[in-house]
Amino acid sequence: MLQTRIIKPADNAYVYPLLVKRLLMSGSRYEKTREIVYRDRIRYSYATFNERVARLANVLTQAGVKAGDTVAVMDWDSHRYLECMFAIPMIGAVLHTINIRLSPDQILYTMNHAEDRFVLVNSEFLPIYQAIGNQLTTVEKTLLLTDGTDHSVDLPNLVGEYETLLAAASPTYDFPDFDENSVATTFYTTGTTGNPKGVYFTHRQLVLHTLSMASTIGALDSIRLMGTDDVYMPITPMFHVHAWGVPYVATMLGVKQVYPGRYEPDMLCRLIREEKVTFSHCVPTILQMVMNAPTAQGHDFGGLKMIIGGSALNRALYETAKARGIQLTAAYGMSETCPLISVAHLNEELLAGSEDERTTYRIKAGVPVPLVEAAIMDAAGQFQPVDGESQGELVLRAPWLTLGYFNEAQKSEELWEHGWLHTGDVATLDGMGFIDIRDRIKDVIKTGGEWISSLELEDLISRHPAVKEVAVVGVPDPQWGERPFALVVVRDNQALDAKALKEHLKPFVEQGHINKWAIPSQIALVTEIPKTSVGKLDKKRIRVDIAQWQAAGSTFLSAL
């Protein structure tokens, strides 16, 4: 072992733990009068926010929450959720952000698996909560969250209503120091098979992730996204990887924050306009929803900067958003990575290139952010060359990656095989450090001995002017193993068939972007493409739907 020099600190030196409370202390230090806004209902200052966090800590403590307990939240994106993101871990408890878009059975599974003891539930979710209540094995007490005035609900062991309890609580709380490696948050990520898996993050991990994200989105000039004078609103659910961790950054910097509650396109557009939102983040499908909202028509989004993640950012969406005044920046991460791993930073060489070349790199997964190591690994655990061509699985190391799945020892070992976190994504790395995600391992289409990237094919198809939305999957083929199958949503007053799509893709074959086998032989025109609970293309569901259509003898548009 390497012999390094370690100096013993003074006996009375303060060993500073990296705790979530350190992030809270900063915001009001910089901007005490900046606002935190909830829809068109509530606004208050950072000074009031700090008081409310202390009041919530007192409410929870008096209700019996102890360090190490898991406290679950079922709410829309709100000021209350932001308060929970701080108060719960700051008293040493674990925040479980429940994915409210899962099925009731899956919600029940995650709550029992996480061993939730206390639940804060929005009145809108009471039907689900009451339906599974008698099957919850560890829950002891419930707090009611509501935007209305009717607090007369029938809940076992109801402590009370959130605002009423906060109003009666002390506005001060002496938040203790404890081990920075204590678990702060947990939530569940859904896979292609089996039950959802619980990922978890410590205080230390959240603080380091926050510092790295702040330096990335605030200091890299080619993607300058958020500083102290910006106005922030998430359009990524707070139950999903802490709204990508940005609320912690915004609070640390004292940025004005706007929380939209339930995602309603017209309300989102209204808040962007009236609160002068300048920074947000979401998946591609949600951005399309916002831009297509009736209140968005004719609106100039100039000055709005957005991170796009969760799914690949294609060129057509990038250019459409740019024409509406929105600056998009691609980024990459996943539930297990807290989530930020890379962002599309353009160096001097790329900035000096053509607009087309800059766009090509702005929509890639990007360059690893500070403190992240990335590599490409083959199935045998051997590293692949960093040449922009050699493909393999993207593997990662960073100080904020989840260290395993909660109570899932075997899956945790698989996640960290060879000492690197395995993403399940096929990618390349080039000499400038750019990660280029080619596909999910399970979504790569294998046809006639060739591998086809469904993501690349979706990007090229999306460039057809009639295509509003597209998803590509591989379907079984007796001759070729698999063939690409495309689901397409066509724009209003537009027409498309498989032959026209084939003609559209031919130039990309001639230019060497794809091989001829990548052209889908069949397409299905649909009004909607299935999405996951966080707005990603649900390719598992799509494959099932296609198989059922084929079994039923449905006919599809064919280019053959």
RAPE-V909896 format. One record per pair of residues at least 12 apart in sequence whose ideal C-beta (glycine too) atoms are under 8 Angstrom apart, sorted by sequence separation. I is the first residue (numbers start at 0). J is the second residue. If there is no record, write none. Layout:
# RAPE-V909896
i: (I & I)
j: (J & J)
This chain:
# RAPE-V909896
i: (32 & 33 & 97 & 185 & 186 & 233 & 330 & 345 & 403 & 424 & 425 & 442 & 444 & 457 & 471 & 472 & 529 & 31 & 32 & 35 & 70 & 97 & 128 & 141 & 150 & 185 & 233 & 257 & 329 & 330 & 401 & 402 & 424 & 425 & 457 & 471 & 487 & 504 & 505 & 528 & 31 & 32 & 95 & 141 & 143 & 185 & 231 & 328 & 329 & 375 & 377 & 378 & 424 & 425 & 438 & 457 & 471 & 472 & 504 & 30 & 31 & 72 & 95 & 141 & 142 & 145 & 184 & 185 & 305 & 312 & 328 & 345 & 375 & 376 & 377 & 424 & 425 & 437 & 438 & 456 & 470 & 471 & 485 & 529 & 140 & 141 & 142 & 143 & 144 & 145 & 184 & 345 & 375 & 376 & 423 & 424 & 438 & 469 & 470 & 70 & 139 & 140 & 141 & 142 & 143 & 144 & 182 & 183 & 257 & 312 & 343 & 375 & 423 & 437 & 438 & 469 & 501 & 27 & 95 & 138 & 140 & 142 & 143 & 182 & 183 & 231 & 311 & 343 & 375 & 376 & 423 & 425 & 436 & 437 & 453 & 469 & 500 & 26 & 27 & 142 & 182 & 183 & 255 & 257 & 286 & 343 & 374 & 375 & 401 & 453 & 468 & 469 & 500 & 95 & 115 & 118 & 181 & 225 & 300 & 305 & 307 & 343 & 373 & 374 & 400 & 453 & 468 & 27 & 106 & 110 & 116 & 117 & 120 & 122 & 180 & 181 & 183 & 184 & 268 & 286 & 303 & 304 & 305 & 306 & 307 & 308 & 343 & 344 & 373 & 374 & 466 & 467 & 26 & 27 & 70 & 72 & 115 & 116 & 117 & 118 & 119 & 120 & 122 & 132 & 142 & 179 & 180 & 183 & 267 & 302 & 303 & 304 & 305 & 306 & 307 & 308 & 343 & 344 & 373 & 396 & 451 & 466 & 467 & 497 & 500 & 523 & 26 & 64 & 69 & 70 & 72 & 111 & 114 & 115 & 116 & 117 & 118 & 119 & 120 & 121 & 122 & 132 & 179 & 180 & 225 & 231 & 262 & 300 & 301 & 303 & 305 & 306 & 307 & 308 & 341 & 342 & 343 & 372 & 394 & 396 & 466 & 467 & 497 & 66 & 67 & 68 & 69 & 70 & 71 & 72 & 73 & 75 & 103 & 107 & 111 & 116 & 117 & 118 & 120 & 121 & 122 & 129 & 179 & 225 & 230 & 231 & 232 & 264 & 268 & 279 & 281 & 283 & 299 & 300 & 304 & 306 & 308 & 340 & 341 & 342 & 371 & 372 & 395 & 396 & 465 & 466 & 497 & 66 & 67 & 68 & 70 & 71 & 72 & 74 & 99 & 106 & 110 & 111 & 117 & 119 & 122 & 129 & 227 & 229 & 230 & 231 & 232 & 233 & 234 & 264 & 267 & 269 & 277 & 278 & 279 & 280 & 282 & 298 & 299 & 300 & 341 & 371 & 372 & 394 & 395 & 460 & 465 & 497 & 523 & 23 & 64 & 65 & 66 & 67 & 69 & 71 & 73 & 111 & 128 & 226 & 227 & 229 & 230 & 231 & 232 & 233 & 236 & 268 & 272 & 277 & 278 & 279 & 280 & 281 & 282 & 283 & 284 & 341 & 342 & 371 & 394 & 464 & 496 & 55 & 59 & 65 & 103 & 107 & 110 & 122 & 125 & 179 & 225 & 227 & 230 & 232 & 264 & 265 & 268 & 276 & 277 & 278 & 279 & 280 & 282 & 283 & 340 & 341 & 370 & 394 & 395 & 425 & 444 & 446 & 456 & 460 & 495 & 55 & 59 & 64 & 99 & 103 & 107 & 110 & 226 & 234 & 264 & 265 & 280 & 281 & 282 & 283 & 340 & 370 & 394 & 444 & 445 & 465 & 23 & 125 & 225 & 264 & 265 & 271 & 283 & 287 & 290 & 339 & 392 & 393 & 444 & 456 & 464 & 465 & 466 & 495 & 48 & 52 & 56 & 60 & 122 & 264 & 268 & 283 & 286 & 290 & 308 & 341 & 392 & 442 & 443 & 446 & 453 & 465 & 51 & 55 & 59 & 264 & 340 & 392 & 393 & 442 & 212 & 216 & 271 & 329 & 341 & 392 & 393 & 447 & 451 & 463 & 523 & 524 & 48 & 52 & 53 & 56 & 59 & 212 & 234 & 283 & 290 & 328 & 329 & 331 & 340 & 392 & 393 & 446 & 447 & 522 & 523 & 48 & 52 & 56 & 286 & 327 & 329 & 330 & 331 & 391 & 392 & 446 & 465 & 482 & 483 & 485 & 521 & 522 & 43 & 209 & 213 & 217 & 232 & 245 & 290 & 327 & 329 & 330 & 390 & 391 & 445 & 446 & 483 & 484 & 487 & 489 & 521 & 83 & 205 & 208 & 212 & 306 & 329 & 380 & 390 & 445 & 446 & 463 & 483 & 485 & 486 & 487 & 488 & 521 & 41 & 52 & 243 & 380 & 390 & 444 & 446 & 463 & 479 & 482 & 483 & 484 & 485 & 486 & 487 & 488 & 520 & 521 & 209 & 213 & 232 & 242 & 389 & 444 & 482 & 484 & 485 & 487 & 488 & 520 & 71 & 205 & 208 & 209 & 213 & 232 & 286 & 388 & 444 & 482 & 484 & 486 & 488 & 519 & 520 & 37 & 79 & 318 & 387 & 460 & 463 & 488 & 518 & 37 & 286 & 317 & 376 & 386 & 387 & 393 & 462 & 36 & 37 & 71 & 119 & 205 & 209 & 232 & 387 & 486 & 35 & 376 & 385 & 386 & 387 & 393 & 460 & 69 & 71 & 230 & 232 & 314 & 317 & 385 & 386 & 460 & 69 & 70 & 73 & 74 & 230 & 231 & 234 & 235 & 314 & 317 & 374 & 376 & 385 & 459 & 35 & 69 & 70 & 71 & 72 & 73 & 74 & 75 & 230 & 231 & 232 & 233 & 234 & 235 & 387 & 69 & 70 & 71 & 72 & 73 & 74 & 230 & 231 & 232 & 233 & 234 & 235 & 390 & 68 & 69 & 70 & 71 & 73 & 75 & 229 & 230 & 231 & 314 & 387 & 392 & 459 & 471 & 68 & 70 & 229 & 313 & 74 & 235 & 280 & 312 & 73 & 234 & 311 & 375 & 64 & 186 & 225 & 234 & 375 & 64 & 186 & 225 & 375 & 459 & 63 & 73 & 186 & 224 & 374 & 459 & 62 & 73 & 234 & 340 & 373 & 486 & 184 & 340 & 455 & 456 & 501 & 59 & 455 & 470 & 497 & 500 & 336 & 469 & 486 & 497 & 390 & 468 & 496 & 497 & 498 & 336 & 373 & 456 & 484 & 497 & 23 & 216 & 337 & 364 & 451 & 455 & 22 & 243 & 336 & 337 & 451 & 456 & 336 & 337 & 19 & 20 & 79 & 243 & 335 & 336 & 366 & 367 & 449 & 451 & 19 & 23 & 335 & 366 & 451 & 470 & 472 & 71 & 77 & 334 & 366 & 367 & 449 & 365 & 366 & 470 & 474 & 19 & 20 & 364 & 365 & 447 & 472 & 19 & 74 & 363 & 364 & 446 & 472 & 18 & 363 & 364 & 446 & 470 & 474 & 484 & 113 & 363 & 364 & 474 & 360 & 363 & 444 & 472 & 113 & 235 & 112 & 229 & 474 & 63 & 63 & 62 & 109 & 225 & 335 & 62 & 224 & 223 & 79 & 90 & 105 & 112 & 224 & 349 & 348 & 58 & 90 & 91 & 105 & 113 & 336 & 89 & 90 & 112 & 335 & 346 & 453 & 91 & 101 & 108 & 109 & 336 & 108 & 335 & 96 & 98 & 101 & 109 & 93 & 94 & 95 & 96 & 97 & 98 & 105 & 243 & 333 & 91 & 93 & 94 & 95 & 96 & 105 & 216 & 93 & 94 & 95 & 98 & 93 & 240 & 244 & 341 & 101 & 240 & 244 & 340 & 88 & 239 & 243 & 244 & 62 & 88 & 241 & 243 & 362 & 442 & 98 & 240 & 240 & 439 & 58 & 84 & 331 & 224 & 331 & 40 & 58 & 93 & 222 & 58 & 61 & 55 & 58 & 54 & 57 & 66 & 54 & 57 & 60 & 55 & 51 & 54 & 88 & 146 & 54 & 57 & 66 & 53 & 54 & 56 & 69 & 53 & 88 & 53 & 54 & 56 & 53 & 50 & 52 & 222 & 222 & 222 & 219 & 221 & 222 & 215 & 221 & 219 & 221 & 311 & 216 & 212 & 215 & 211 & 208 & 221 & 208 & 205 & 204 & 100 & 198 & 198 & 200 & 98 & 123 & 99 & 98 & 96 & 97 & 98 & 96 & 96 & 311 & 315 & 313 & 314 & 96 & 188 & 313 & 316 & 188 & 311 & 315 & 188 & 311 & 314 & 315 & 186 & 313 & 314 & 313 & 315 & 84 & 215 & 20 & 214 & 215 & 214 & 81 & 212 & 76 & 80 & 84 & 211 & 18 & 211 & 18 & 211 & 16 & 76 & 211 & 16 & 18 & 76 & 16 & 17 & 84 & 16 & 74 & 84 & 207 & 19 & 81 & 85 & 72 & 76 & 81 & 81 & 81 & 80 & 78 & 287 & 77 & 287 & 76 & 19 & 22 & 76 & 77 & 18 & 22 & 76 & 284 & 17 & 21 & 75 & 16 & 17 & 19 & 75 & 76 & 16 & 19 & 22 & 18 & 211 & 17 & 17 & 207 & 208 & 207 & 204 & 205 & 203 & 204 & 204 & 30 & 29 & 200 & 200 & 48 & 199 & 198 & 199 & 198 & 199 & 197 & 198 & 45 & 196 & 197 & 196 & 197 & 197 & 196 & 196 & 36 & 33 & 35 & 36 & 38 & 185 & 33 & 34 & 35 & 36 & 37 & 38 & 31 & 33 & 34 & 36 & 38 & 26 & 29 & 30 & 35 & 37 & 26 & 29 & 30 & 309 & 310 & 22 & 25 & 26 & 28 & 309 & 310 & 25 & 26 & 27 & 309 & 310 & 23 & 25 & 26 & 19 & 22 & 23 & 25 & 26 & 38 & 22 & 39 & 39 & 38 & 36 & 36 & 284 & 285 & 191 & 284 & 282 & 284 & 282 & 284 & 281 & 282 & 113 & 112 & 112 & 239 & 236 & 235 & 189 & 189 & 191 & 101 & 100 & 100 & 98 & 98)
j: (44 & 45 & 109 & 197 & 198 & 245 & 342 & 357 & 415 & 436 & 437 & 454 & 456 & 469 & 483 & 484 & 541 & 44 & 45 & 48 & 83 & 110 & 141 & 154 & 163 & 198 & 246 & 270 & 342 & 343 & 414 & 415 & 437 & 438 & 470 & 484 & 500 & 517 & 518 & 541 & 45 & 46 & 109 & 155 & 157 & 199 & 245 & 342 & 343 & 389 & 391 & 392 & 438 & 439 & 452 & 471 & 485 & 486 & 518 & 45 & 46 & 87 & 110 & 156 & 157 & 160 & 199 & 200 & 320 & 327 & 343 & 360 & 390 & 391 & 392 & 439 & 440 & 452 & 453 & 471 & 485 & 486 & 500 & 544 & 156 & 157 & 158 & 159 & 160 & 161 & 200 & 361 & 391 & 392 & 439 & 440 & 454 & 485 & 486 & 87 & 156 & 157 & 158 & 159 & 160 & 161 & 199 & 200 & 274 & 329 & 360 & 392 & 440 & 454 & 455 & 486 & 518 & 45 & 113 & 156 & 158 & 160 & 161 & 200 & 201 & 249 & 329 & 361 & 393 & 394 & 441 & 443 & 454 & 455 & 471 & 487 & 518 & 45 & 46 & 161 & 201 & 202 & 274 & 276 & 305 & 362 & 393 & 394 & 420 & 472 & 487 & 488 & 519 & 115 & 135 & 138 & 201 & 245 & 320 & 325 & 327 & 363 & 393 & 394 & 420 & 473 & 488 & 48 & 127 & 131 & 137 & 138 & 141 & 143 & 201 & 202 & 204 & 205 & 289 & 307 & 324 & 325 & 326 & 327 & 328 & 329 & 364 & 365 & 394 & 395 & 487 & 488 & 48 & 49 & 92 & 94 & 137 & 138 & 139 & 140 & 141 & 142 & 144 & 154 & 164 & 201 & 202 & 205 & 289 & 324 & 325 & 326 & 327 & 328 & 329 & 330 & 365 & 366 & 395 & 418 & 473 & 488 & 489 & 519 & 522 & 545 & 49 & 87 & 92 & 93 & 95 & 134 & 137 & 138 & 139 & 140 & 141 & 142 & 143 & 144 & 145 & 155 & 202 & 203 & 248 & 254 & 285 & 323 & 324 & 326 & 328 & 329 & 330 & 331 & 364 & 365 & 366 & 395 & 417 & 419 & 489 & 490 & 520 & 90 & 91 & 92 & 93 & 94 & 95 & 96 & 97 & 99 & 127 & 131 & 135 & 140 & 141 & 142 & 144 & 145 & 146 & 153 & 203 & 249 & 254 & 255 & 256 & 288 & 292 & 303 & 305 & 307 & 323 & 324 & 328 & 330 & 332 & 364 & 365 & 366 & 395 & 396 & 419 & 420 & 489 & 490 & 521 & 91 & 92 & 93 & 95 & 96 & 97 & 99 & 124 & 131 & 135 & 136 & 142 & 144 & 147 & 154 & 252 & 254 & 255 & 256 & 257 & 258 & 259 & 289 & 292 & 294 & 302 & 303 & 304 & 305 & 307 & 323 & 324 & 325 & 366 & 396 & 397 & 419 & 420 & 485 & 490 & 522 & 548 & 49 & 90 & 91 & 92 & 93 & 95 & 97 & 99 & 137 & 154 & 252 & 253 & 255 & 256 & 257 & 258 & 259 & 262 & 294 & 298 & 303 & 304 & 305 & 306 & 307 & 308 & 309 & 310 & 367 & 368 & 397 & 420 & 490 & 522 & 82 & 86 & 92 & 130 & 134 & 137 & 149 & 152 & 206 & 252 & 254 & 257 & 259 & 291 & 292 & 295 & 303 & 304 & 305 & 306 & 307 & 309 & 310 & 367 & 368 & 397 & 421 & 422 & 452 & 471 & 473 & 483 & 487 & 522 & 83 & 87 & 92 & 127 & 131 & 135 & 138 & 254 & 262 & 292 & 293 & 308 & 309 & 310 & 311 & 368 & 398 & 422 & 472 & 473 & 493 & 52 & 154 & 254 & 293 & 294 & 300 & 312 & 316 & 319 & 368 & 421 & 422 & 473 & 485 & 493 & 494 & 495 & 524 & 78 & 82 & 86 & 90 & 152 & 294 & 298 & 313 & 316 & 320 & 338 & 371 & 422 & 472 & 473 & 476 & 483 & 495 & 82 & 86 & 90 & 295 & 371 & 423 & 424 & 473 & 244 & 248 & 303 & 361 & 373 & 424 & 425 & 479 & 483 & 495 & 555 & 556 & 81 & 85 & 86 & 89 & 92 & 245 & 267 & 316 & 323 & 361 & 362 & 364 & 373 & 425 & 426 & 479 & 480 & 555 & 556 & 82 & 86 & 90 & 320 & 361 & 363 & 364 & 365 & 425 & 426 & 480 & 499 & 516 & 517 & 519 & 555 & 556 & 78 & 244 & 248 & 252 & 267 & 280 & 325 & 362 & 364 & 365 & 425 & 426 & 480 & 481 & 518 & 519 & 522 & 524 & 556 & 119 & 241 & 244 & 248 & 342 & 365 & 416 & 426 & 481 & 482 & 499 & 519 & 521 & 522 & 523 & 524 & 557 & 78 & 89 & 280 & 417 & 427 & 481 & 483 & 500 & 516 & 519 & 520 & 521 & 522 & 523 & 524 & 525 & 557 & 558 & 247 & 251 & 270 & 280 & 427 & 482 & 520 & 522 & 523 & 525 & 526 & 558 & 110 & 244 & 247 & 248 & 252 & 271 & 325 & 427 & 483 & 521 & 523 & 525 & 527 & 558 & 559 & 77 & 119 & 358 & 427 & 500 & 503 & 528 & 558 & 78 & 327 & 358 & 417 & 427 & 428 & 434 & 503 & 78 & 79 & 113 & 161 & 247 & 251 & 274 & 429 & 528 & 78 & 419 & 428 & 429 & 430 & 436 & 503 & 113 & 115 & 274 & 276 & 358 & 361 & 429 & 430 & 504 & 114 & 115 & 118 & 119 & 275 & 276 & 279 & 280 & 359 & 362 & 419 & 421 & 430 & 504 & 81 & 115 & 116 & 117 & 118 & 119 & 120 & 121 & 276 & 277 & 278 & 279 & 280 & 281 & 433 & 116 & 117 & 118 & 119 & 120 & 121 & 277 & 278 & 279 & 280 & 281 & 282 & 437 & 116 & 117 & 118 & 119 & 121 & 123 & 277 & 278 & 279 & 362 & 435 & 440 & 507 & 519 & 117 & 119 & 278 & 362 & 124 & 285 & 330 & 362 & 124 & 285 & 362 & 426 & 116 & 238 & 277 & 286 & 427 & 117 & 239 & 278 & 428 & 512 & 117 & 127 & 240 & 278 & 428 & 513 & 117 & 128 & 289 & 395 & 428 & 541 & 241 & 397 & 512 & 513 & 558 & 117 & 513 & 528 & 555 & 558 & 395 & 528 & 545 & 556 & 450 & 528 & 556 & 557 & 558 & 397 & 434 & 517 & 545 & 558 & 85 & 278 & 399 & 426 & 513 & 517 & 85 & 306 & 399 & 400 & 514 & 519 & 400 & 401 & 84 & 85 & 144 & 308 & 400 & 401 & 431 & 432 & 514 & 516 & 85 & 89 & 401 & 432 & 517 & 536 & 538 & 138 & 144 & 401 & 433 & 434 & 516 & 433 & 434 & 538 & 542 & 88 & 89 & 433 & 434 & 516 & 541 & 89 & 144 & 433 & 434 & 516 & 542 & 89 & 434 & 435 & 517 & 541 & 545 & 555 & 185 & 435 & 436 & 546 & 433 & 436 & 517 & 545 & 187 & 309 & 187 & 304 & 549 & 139 & 140 & 140 & 187 & 304 & 414 & 142 & 304 & 304 & 161 & 172 & 187 & 194 & 306 & 431 & 431 & 142 & 174 & 175 & 189 & 197 & 420 & 174 & 175 & 197 & 420 & 431 & 538 & 177 & 187 & 194 & 195 & 422 & 195 & 422 & 184 & 186 & 189 & 197 & 182 & 183 & 184 & 185 & 186 & 187 & 194 & 332 & 422 & 181 & 183 & 184 & 185 & 186 & 195 & 306 & 184 & 185 & 186 & 189 & 185 & 332 & 337 & 434 & 195 & 334 & 338 & 434 & 183 & 334 & 338 & 339 & 158 & 184 & 337 & 339 & 458 & 538 & 195 & 337 & 338 & 538 & 158 & 184 & 434 & 328 & 436 & 146 & 164 & 199 & 328 & 165 & 168 & 165 & 168 & 165 & 168 & 177 & 166 & 169 & 172 & 168 & 165 & 168 & 202 & 260 & 169 & 172 & 181 & 169 & 170 & 172 & 185 & 170 & 205 & 171 & 172 & 174 & 172 & 170 & 172 & 342 & 343 & 344 & 342 & 344 & 345 & 339 & 345 & 344 & 346 & 436 & 342 & 339 & 342 & 339 & 337 & 350 & 339 & 337 & 337 & 236 & 334 & 335 & 337 & 236 & 261 & 238 & 238 & 237 & 238 & 239 & 238 & 239 & 454 & 458 & 457 & 458 & 241 & 333 & 458 & 461 & 334 & 457 & 461 & 335 & 458 & 461 & 462 & 334 & 461 & 462 & 462 & 466 & 237 & 368 & 174 & 368 & 369 & 369 & 237 & 368 & 233 & 237 & 241 & 368 & 176 & 369 & 177 & 370 & 176 & 236 & 371 & 177 & 179 & 237 & 178 & 179 & 246 & 179 & 237 & 247 & 370 & 183 & 246 & 250 & 238 & 242 & 250 & 256 & 258 & 258 & 258 & 467 & 258 & 468 & 258 & 202 & 205 & 259 & 260 & 202 & 206 & 260 & 468 & 202 & 206 & 260 & 202 & 203 & 205 & 261 & 262 & 203 & 206 & 209 & 206 & 399 & 206 & 207 & 398 & 399 & 399 & 398 & 399 & 398 & 399 & 400 & 227 & 227 & 399 & 401 & 250 & 401 & 401 & 402 & 404 & 405 & 404 & 405 & 253 & 404 & 405 & 405 & 406 & 407 & 407 & 410 & 255 & 253 & 255 & 256 & 258 & 405 & 254 & 255 & 256 & 257 & 258 & 259 & 253 & 255 & 256 & 258 & 260 & 249 & 252 & 253 & 258 & 260 & 250 & 253 & 254 & 533 & 534 & 247 & 250 & 251 & 253 & 534 & 535 & 251 & 252 & 253 & 535 & 536 & 250 & 252 & 253 & 247 & 250 & 251 & 253 & 254 & 266 & 251 & 269 & 270 & 270 & 270 & 274 & 530 & 534 & 441 & 534 & 533 & 535 & 534 & 536 & 534 & 535 & 405 & 405 & 406 & 533 & 533 & 533 & 531 & 532 & 539 & 532 & 532 & 533 & 532 & 533)
